[in-house]
Structure formats: structure tokens, C-alpha cells
Amino acid sequence: MLNRVLWQKRRVTLFGGKPETDVFETNDCFIVHCDLAGVPKEDISIDHRDRELVIQGESKHAATYETATSRVRERNLGRF
């Protein structure tokens, strides 16, 4: 069953971002770890629909600098 879940097409947002996720299976449950560092708990929604776990939220810039020019941005921002 887990293989079916992992190899299904993944939905990707307009920004192309999705949190990196690890899924573990024990004898009686699944354990899901998502990289959501910097995303406030209030901005995360976790639900299940039709045997599917749905994790939604929005990652925003924590800081902006008026006099700085961005040189590297590797973090995905936006809705996931």
C-alpha cells in the first residue's frame, strides 16, 4: 500500500514548491515528517480526504531588506 502512495503523481503548486517529506510505516500507523521550518503553526492546515493526507500552508519571507539585493534564493515560497 505504501508504494502506491509514494509513486502516485504529486500535486505541485504554481510555485513548484512542496515541503520535503519523509513517510514511515510501523505495524499500526504511519509517521510523516515535513520540513516546515519558519512556517507558523497557524498557517498550516492538516486534513484527510478519501484516504489521502492533505497538508496545506504558505511559506513567506521572514525578512525583507530595503537596501539589499537578493543574490541567492533557494527556498520555495508560496502555497503548498
Contacts in CASP RR format, 6 or more apart in sequence:
PFRMAT RR
TARGET T0000
AUTHOR 0000-0000-0000
METHOD contacts of the structure
MODEL  1
MLNRVLWQKRRVTLFGGKPETDVFETNDCFIVHCDLAGVPKEDISIDHRD
RELVIQGESKHAATYETATSRVRERNLGRF
2 23 0 8 1.000
2 25 0 8 1.000
2 30 0 8 1.000
5 23 0 8 1.000
6 23 0 8 1.000
10 18 0 8 1.000
11 18 0 8 1.000
12 18 0 8 1.000
13 78 0 8 1.000
13 79 0 8 1.000
13 80 0 8 1.000
14 79 0 8 1.000
15 76 0 8 1.000
15 77 0 8 1.000
15 78 0 8 1.000
15 79 0 8 1.000
15 80 0 8 1.000
16 76 0 8 1.000
17 76 0 8 1.000
17 78 0 8 1.000
17 80 0 8 1.000
18 76 0 8 1.000
18 80 0 8 1.000
19 34 0 8 1.000
19 35 0 8 1.000
19 36 0 8 1.000
19 55 0 8 1.000
19 80 0 8 1.000
20 34 0 8 1.000
20 35 0 8 1.000
21 32 0 8 1.000
21 33 0 8 1.000
21 34 0 8 1.000
21 35 0 8 1.000
22 32 0 8 1.000
22 33 0 8 1.000
23 30 0 8 1.000
23 31 0 8 1.000
23 32 0 8 1.000
23 33 0 8 1.000
24 30 0 8 1.000
24 31 0 8 1.000
24 32 0 8 1.000
24 33 0 8 1.000
25 31 0 8 1.000
30 53 0 8 1.000
32 53 0 8 1.000
32 55 0 8 1.000
34 55 0 8 1.000
36 44 0 8 1.000
36 59 0 8 1.000
38 59 0 8 1.000
38 62 0 8 1.000
39 57 0 8 1.000
39 58 0 8 1.000
39 59 0 8 1.000
43 57 0 8 1.000
43 58 0 8 1.000
43 60 0 8 1.000
44 55 0 8 1.000
44 56 0 8 1.000
44 57 0 8 1.000
45 54 0 8 1.000
45 55 0 8 1.000
45 56 0 8 1.000
45 57 0 8 1.000
46 53 0 8 1.000
46 54 0 8 1.000
46 55 0 8 1.000
47 53 0 8 1.000
47 54 0 8 1.000
47 56 0 8 1.000
48 54 0 8 1.000
55 80 0 8 1.000
56 79 0 8 1.000
56 80 0 8 1.000
57 79 0 8 1.000
57 80 0 8 1.000
58 78 0 8 1.000
58 79 0 8 1.000
58 80 0 8 1.000
59 75 0 8 1.000
59 76 0 8 1.000
59 77 0 8 1.000
59 78 0 8 1.000
59 80 0 8 1.000
60 77 0 8 1.000
60 78 0 8 1.000
61 77 0 8 1.000
END
